[in-house]
Amino acid sequence: MQTDTHSTPQKVGSVAALQGEGRLTTKVGTTPVLVVWHEGEAFAIEDRCPHLGFPLHKGTIESGMITCHWHHARFDLASGCTLDPWADDAVGFAVELVGDDVMVSPRRAAASLERSVERLRKGIELNLTLVIAKAVHALVELPGGEQEAIRVAYELGEANRAEGWGSGLTVLTCMANLLPHLRPQDRALALVHAIRFVARDIAGQPRRVRMGGLDAVGQSPDRLAGWYRRFVETRSADGAERSMATLIAVGGPAEDALFGAVTDHVFIEGGHLLDYTNKAFEAIGEHRGDPSTLLTSLVAQTCRAERSEESSEWNHPHDLVSLAAETQAAIAASSVAVDADDFEPAMGRLGYELLVDDPQAVADALVVARNAGASSEQLARAVALAAALRLVRFHHNNEQGDWDTVHHTLTFTNAVHQAIVRHHDSPATRAIVHGAMRVYLDRFLNVPAARFPTARFDALDELDECWDIQGTIEQAAEIVAGSARSDRPAVIAALGKALLREDAGFHMYQSLEAGVRQALSWPADSDESSAILVGVTRFLAAHTPTRRELSNIDATAVRLRRGEELFAD
């Protein structure tokens, strides 16, 4: 809520009138102000409840407090601060009695950025969505405020969750990655979504106790990295965290060690953990995250993660674990000196070849592609395309929960691709084959395979209607298929707008971000880019509409900042 910052006292009325009537109202700039006479003293407070804007002059005053009659929030008359944090603090004003004149003026306040950051911290720590929304909208109007909001959310999200990195920080990174592709008017709402998810993720959680690194004893980075992977293998979380903290402190290869540990086994923790690891590095490299805190927050769950070679589907009727190891060895051994650009025309075809029903054929396709000159980045991108095609071909005969199975494969393969883009020699290259085997395991969710939608051209303005009715999956896919090649930025912005209308679940954020990243890795007018966006569209349409409470809360925050009278509607 904005207030004027000039400090020239302004006359409200006479002392006699104030003492006689008990209350006077005025405006300081655009801010309504209530002046009250209570217990022989004058007080001034913003005349609108910061919760939902109800006029406080209609409230009750007793014992130095004013109580709003709408939701019974209580405020200290002297400072304006609330006794009920969910309501947020009101603005207090200074009062002077000069002769018979009552004069009010704004108190000197902290810098706007500092004040808004503190308000955001309170909203996150207390899980107060409306307070978060108001703070975010204030911050995005200030230079550097958007990035500061993201930084604070990373700091609190890591420190206030004993288990470490989780869904909240993943959503925060997804939305931070998507910000440049959203409509300008949607950027603040995107941050509200992300930061509210962080707040919900840490609500009621104990704080994380960091182990800290070893004293400087001259250990080599390679030895520390070896210790880390050894301790992860034996599920010794304390030793692993101390090794990682020390490795970071000495500037060692933390990324190689972390990705090495999450690819020493296949598709660990249902694919989530490799995605978390990639998101942590994106947070550090692109969004001001602190390596020493964010990277160590991955360790405990890496140590206890479920390993897919322990599950039957990776062992029977085919030994996919051994096949993956053999295939990766064959890929690594290939030394064919061919320019990767020469393989680019075959990339899309490889993605479709990986959808076959024979795991050996999947493995052979990857090895053949490598021998034909495909780079690790190209192999990873083709596997991610195949994962997205599982969404395109996902049939309605499947159960609703089965969408999550193919979703996990997409987010996993996207994470592998992004890690390799960042570092082409990353241990994540081992997970290319893991992703391809997971695509193979998802094959029955394309039986029968849904047909690729018939494109509807020039219909993008009709897409919003598809999110309002359950079961409009194919209509939404047809619209996107008709627009994705001609105006990819508009399609991505429209999908972002759709997501932000909903009370989105974790997987909705992940799928949109992964799909957008993968679509952007192909030419704008390509079949591959269009197919990926169609797959993401089908996933979103299958999960809408929701109750849409969050977007309503955000709209309330915007209206309160404008000074609208919500109570008068």
N, C-alpha and C positions, 0 to 999 in steps of 0.2 A: 504494500500500500504506500503510495507516494505522499510525501509531505513537502511543503515549501521550506526552504532552508534559510530564508532571510531572517534576520534577528531583530528588526525594528519592532518595538512594542506596538501593539494595535489596541485601540480602545474598544471595549466590549459594551460598556454601559456604566452606570453609576454604582457606587458601593451600596447606596440606599436601596436601589432596585435589586441588587444581588441579595442583600440581606433580607429584604422583604419577600422576594419571590423564591429565594433559595437556589434558583438555577437561571442561567442566561445562556443563550446559544448564539454563535456567530460563525464566521469562516475566517480562517487564516490562509490567504491564497485560495486554493481550491479545497482545503481540508475543513470539514465541519468540526467545530470545537464546542464542548460543553464546559461551562464554568459553574461550579457549585460552591455554596456556602455551607460548611459542615464543621461542627464542633468549634465554631468561632474562627474558622480559617477558610481562605479561598483556595480552591484546587481547579485545575483545568486539564481536561483529557479529550482526546479525539472523540467526537460524537457519533461514532459508529463502531459497533462491535467488530473486531477484526476477524471473528469467526465467519459470520455471514452477513455483516453489514447492518444489523438492526440498530436503530438509533438508541444510544445509551441514555439520552435524556428521558426515555420512557422506563428506565430501570429503577431499581431501589437502592438507596444509599443508607448504609449503617456501618458503624465500627470502622470507618476509614476505607470501606470497600463499596464499589458499585456493582450490582448484579444485573446482567442483561436478562430480560424477561423471556427471550426466545428460547435459549438453550441453557440458561442459568450459569453462564460463564461469569466468573468473578474477577474484578480488576482492582488493583491498588490505586486509589485516587492520587496519591502523591507521585507515583512514577509512571502509571499506565500499565505496568506489568501485570500479567494475568496470574491468578492462583490456579488456573486450569490450563496446563500447557497445550492441550488440544485446540484451544481457542486462539492462541498466538497473542503476543503482546500488543496492546494499543499504544498510541503515541501520547506521551505526556507533554504538557506545555507549562512554561513558567508563568506565574501570575504575580503582578505587582499592584498594590493599591497606592495610587498617587493622588493624594487629596481625596476627592470623591469619585475619581476615575478608576475603573478596573481595566488594567492593561495586561495583555497576554502576548507571548512570543514563543517561537520554537526554542527548545533547549538545544545547546550545541551537541551535535551527535557525532558518532564515529564516522569515518569515511564510509561511503555507500557500499563499496565492495566488501570491506571488513564486516559491516553490519549485516549484509545479506549472506555472507559466508557463515557467520555465526548462527543466523536464523536457519540456514540450511543444515548445519551440523545438528542443531536441536531437532529439526524435523526428522532427520535420518535416525538419530539415536533413540528417539521416542516413537518412531514409526508413525508419523503424523503426515498423511498424504497431502492435506490441504496446505499445511505449513511448507512442505517441500515444494509444492506447486507455486506458491507465492514467492518463495525464495528464488526458485529457478527463473521465473519470469522477470524478477528484479535483476538477477545476475546477467541474463542474456542481453539486457539493454546496456550493460556496462562494458567498457573495453577489457578484454581478457576474462570476462565473467564466465563465459561458456566453458573455457578450459579449466578455470578454477573450480567450477562446480564438479566437473569430471574428476579432477585431482582429489578433491575432498571426499567424493564418493569412494574412490579407490582406497584412500587412507582408512576411512571408517569401515568399509566392507572387509578389508583384510584384518584389521585389528580386533574386530568385534565378533569374530566367528571362530570358535576353537578348532573346528575341523579344517579351517583354511579356505582356500579358493573354492567358490561354489557357484551356484546358478546366478546369484545376484551380480557378481563381478563379470560373469560371462555375458549376461544381458547388457550390462553397462558397456562392455567392449563392443558387442554387436551394434548397439545403437550409436556409439561414438563413430564406428566405422561407416555407418549408413548416413550420418548427418549430411555429408556433402551432396548426397543424392536425393535428399528430401526437399519438398517445397519450403521456402524460407519461413512461411507461417507455421510449419509443422516442427521446426527444429526444437523449440522450447518444449512442446508436448513430448517429443521423443526423449528428451532428457528427463522429464518428469516420469515417464514410463520407466526408464532405466534406473533412476535413482530411487524411486519408490520400490522397485524390485530389490535393490540392495537393502533398503530399510527392512523390507519384509523378510529377507533372507537372514538378517542378523538379529531380528526381534527375538528376545528371550534367550539368546545364545550367550554362553560364557565367552569372555575375551580369550584371544589366542595368546598363549605363553610361548614366546620365541626361545629357542634353545641357545642361539648365538654361536659364533664361530670359535675355533680353537685359537689359542695364543699363537703369535707368529713364531713358528718353529722351523721355518725353512723347507716345509714340505713342497714338493713340486705340484703344479696344477694337475698334471696327468695322474699323479698318485691320488690326489684328492678326488678327481673324477672317478678313478677306479674304486676308491673306497665307497663313494656314493652309490654306484651301481651294485656293488657287492652287498651293501647294507639294505638296499631296496630288495634285492633278490632274496635276502634272508628275513625280510620284513622287520628290520631293526630301525624304527623310525627315528629315534633319538640320534643314533650314530649317523644316519643318513642326513638329517637336518644340519647337524654340526659340520659335517663334511661339505654340504652344499653352501652353508653360510661362509665357510672359510674359502671355498672355491670362488665365490662371488667377490669376496674381499680382496683376493689376490689377483683378480682379473682373469681367472681361468676360463676354460671352455664350458660355461654353465649350460649353454643351449645344447651342446652335444651330449653332455651328461644327462640332462633331463630327457631329451628325446631318445637317447640310448636306452634309458631305463624303461620308458613307456613303450618301446618297441622290442625289448628283449623277450616279450611275450606278445601273443596275438590279440588284437582288439580288446585290450583290457578295459574293464569297467564299462562294457557295452559301447565302447568308442568315446565315451565322455571325457576320459582323462587325457587322451591325446589332444582333443579339442580344447580342454581347459589349458593345457600346456601351451598350445599355440596362441590362445587368447592372451595368456599372461605376457608373452613376448610382444604381441601387438600392443598391449596396454603400455608396455615399457617403451617400445620404439616409436609409437605414434601418439600416445595420450598422456605422457608425463608420469607414468607409473614408476614406483620406486623398486628397482631390481632386488634390493636386499630383503624387502618384505614380501613382495608379490611372488618371487620365485620360491622362497622357502615355504610359502603357504601351500605349495603343491605337494610337499614331501610326504606328509603323514598319509594322505589318501593314496598316493602312489604306492606306498609300502603295503597298504592293506587291500589294494584293488583286486577284484576278481579277475582271473586270467582265463581267457576263453578256451585255452587248451584243456582246461579242467571240465569243459562242458561236452556233452555227447555230440552235439551237432557238428563240432569241428573234428570229431574223431570217427563218426559212423554215419553213413556207410563208407565214407571216404576219409582218409587221413589227410585232412586239409592242412594241418600244422606242418607235417613233413613236406607236403607238396609246396607249401609256401616257402619253406626254407630252401628247398631245392631250386625253386624258381628264382628266388632272390639271388642265390649263388650264381646261377646262370646269367642273370642280368648283370651282376657285378663283374663277372668274368669277361663280358663282351668288351672288346676293344676296337670295334669297327670304327674307323675314322671317317665318318660321314657328317656333313654339316646338318645339324638338326633342322635347319630351315627346309631342307629337302624332304623331310618327313611330314611337314605341316599339312600338306593336302590330304594325307591319309589319316589325320587325327580323328576326324569325326567318324570315319568308318571303323576305326579301332574301338571307339566307345560302344558302337552297336555290336561288334564282335564279342565284346566282354559279357553280353547278355545271354550267351548260349547256356545250354543245360548240362554241359560236361566240364567239370573243374579242370581236367587236363587240357581241354581245348582253351580254356581261359588262360591257363599258365602258358601254353604254347603261343598264344596270340601276343602276350607281353614280351616273351623272349624273341619272337620273330620281329616284332616292332623295334626292339632294342638293336637287334642285329641289322635292321634296315636303317639305323641312324637316329632313332628316337632318343631324346634326352630324358633325364629323370623328370624334369618339369612336364614334358609332353606326356609321358606315361601317367603321371599323377593326374594331369588334367583330363586325360581320356577316361581314367577310372572314375573321376568325379562326374564326368558327363554320363557315364553308365549308371551311376547312382541316381542322378537326377532323372534319367529316363525311367527308372523304376517308379518314380512319382508320376510321371506322365502316363505310364501304362498301368497304374494301380487301379484295380477293378472294384466296383461298388459291392461285389459279393463278399469282400473281405470285411472283417470286423473293424469298427472304428479305431480300436487300439492298435491295429496293425499298421496304421499310418506311421506310428512312432518307430516301427522297425526300419522302414525304408528311410525315414527321416534321420535316424542315427547314422546310417551308412553315408548319407549325403554330408552331414556335418563332419564326420570322421574324414572322409576323403577330401573335403574342402580344406580341413586343417592340415592334412598331409601336403596338399598342393601348396598352401600358403607357406608352410615351413620350408619347402624346397625352393620356392621363389625367393625367399629371404636368404637361404644358404643352400646352394645346390649340392653340397657334399654332406648335408645333414643326415644323421642316422635315421631320420624320418623316411628316407628312401626305402628302408626295409618295409615300411608300412604300406607302400604302394601295392604290394602283393596281398597284404592282409586285407586292404580295402577291396581288391578285386575278388578275393574269396568270399568276402561278406556280400558283395553284389550277387555272387553266385548263390549264396544261401538264401537270398531274398527272392529267388526266382518264382516260388509258388505264389507270391503276392501279385504276380502278373499273370495268373492263370484263372480265367482267361485274361488276356491283355486288353486293357481299355484301348480304344481306337484313338489315334491322334486327332485332335479336334479340327473340324472344318473352320477355317479362318473367317471371322466376321470383320470386315474392314470399316474404318471410320466410325467405330462404335465405342471408343474408349470412354466417352462421357456417360455411357450406360453401365459402366462397370460397378459404380457405387451401389446400384440396385441389387447386384448379385450377392452382396454381403448381408442383405437384410432378410433373406429367406433361406432356410436350410435346404440343401439338395440342389443348389444352382451351380454345382461344380463344373459341369460341362459348358454352361452358358458363359461363365467367367473365363474358362479356358479358351473358348472360341474368340472372345473379344481380345484377349491378350495375344493369341496366335495371329490375329489380324493387324496388330499394332506394334508388336515387338521389333520387327525388322525396320519399320519406317520411323519409329520414334521411341527408341529404347529408353532414353531418359524420362520421358513422360510416363511410360509403363512402370518403371521402377518407382517414380514418385507417387503414382497412383496406388501401387501395392503398399508403399510405406504409409500413405494416408489411410488405407484400409486397415492395416495393422494397428495404427494408433487410435482408431475408433473403438477398438475392442479391449476387453479385459484379457489381454493376451496371456497365454500360458508360456512357459519356458521354451517349449519347442517351436512355437510360432516365431518368436524372435530369432532363434537359431536358424530356422529354415530360410526365412527371408534373407538374412544376412549372408548365409552360405550361398544361397541361390544367386543373389546379386553379385557376390564376388566371383562366382564361377561364370555367370553370364558375361561379365565384363572382361573375362580372360579370353573371350572369343570375339571375332569381328562383329560390329554392331548389326550388320545385315545378314548374319550367318544363320543357317538352320539350327546350329548347335546352341547359340545364344537364345534364340526364340524358344527352343524346346525346354531349356532350363527354366526360363521364366514361366512357361506353361506349367511345368511341374510344380513350381513354388505356388503358383496361382491355385492349382487344384488343392494343394495342401491347406492353404489359407481358407479357401471356400468350404472345405470339409469341416472347418472348426469355427465357422461363424453362422449366425450372430451370437454374441455373448451379451451380458447384461449392460455393458458399456458404462459402468459406474465411474471408472477412472477418467474418461474423457469428460464426463459431466463435472467431476470435481475440478478438473483443469479449467473448464469453461467458467466455473464459479470463481476460481482464483483470478481469472482475467477480468471478469465483471467487477470483482471487488477492487482491483487495481484501477479500474475506470471510475469507481465511485458510484456504480449503479445501485439502485435500491432493490435488492433481491426480494426483500420482504413485501414489496408493493406489487409484485407480480400477481 
